[in-house]
Amino acid sequence: MIVDTLLLRLGGESGTDNAVSAGDVLTLSMARGGYQVHTFRTYPAEIKGGPVMFQLRVGVRPLPSLGDELDVLLAFNEEAWDLHHAALRPDGVLIYDPGEHDCPAGFAGTAYGIPLDRLARDLNLRKGKNLIALGALSALVALDFQQLQATVKEKFGRRPEFAESNRMALLAGYEWVKNHIGHETPLHLAPPDHRGSSGGRALDCGGHGLPNLELACPCR
């Protein structure tokens, strides 16, 4: 099904999953691709880390609000599911790592178990799950993968030693979905509406504004 808006949430552990940084990268990529974006994020309650989430609403036209029920929940671990599943619409999309937890019993939506941690280990990228997840998400909901690659490459322009590993991480997630799931996914985001606009607009409601993203490998 082709949709004009998507409400996505990434949830995980701040010190290992880097969900907020992944959300920042995705937001910048979507805005530069001409979409309207509306974001919200949380930060860990403890200095040593803790659960965090990043929420992104993206649309082809201006967005009046943050939205209500989630279309897509990307849960890096079981705690993220426990904390955020109530916000996922009954027929929504769950992306989870089967190495971290099983598909929740009774979930009536569409679930995709993607081995994020195993793929990261295979690439020897200890904290590369977030970029692998972005690549997979791009394939699942028909995001502009080339724009996503260009955004990450730009941010690593001053750190060329990390450029190849991050390219590989994005590609690993993208190709895993293409090879194991294919094109039959329940939600595809429509192309942006460029009429009367020179680009996307970003609005952040997390209290800090959208940063001038400075990535470091792994995106953190």
Sequence and secondary structure as in RCSB ss.txt:
>XXXX:A:sequence
MIVDTLLLRLGGESGTDNAVSAGDVLTLSMARGGYQVHTFRTYPAEIKGGPVMFQLRVGVRPLPSLGDELDVLLA
FNEEAWDLHHAALRPDGVLIYDPGEHDCPAGFAGTAYGIPLDRLARDLNLRKGKNLIALGALSALVALDFQQLQA
TVKEKFGRRPEFAESNRMALLAGYEWVKNHIGHETPLHLAPPDHRGSSGGRALDCGGHGLPNLELACPCR
>XXXX:A:secstr
 EESEEEEEEEEETTTT HHHHHHHHHHHHHHTT EEEEEE   SSTT  EEEEEEEEESS  SSS SSEEEEEE
SSHHHHHHHGGGEEEEEEEEE TTT    TT  SEEEE  HHHHHHHTT TTTHHHHHHHHHHHHTT  HHHHHH
HHHHHTTT HHHHHHHHHHHHHHHHHHHHHTTT  S EE     TT SS  EEE SSS        SS  
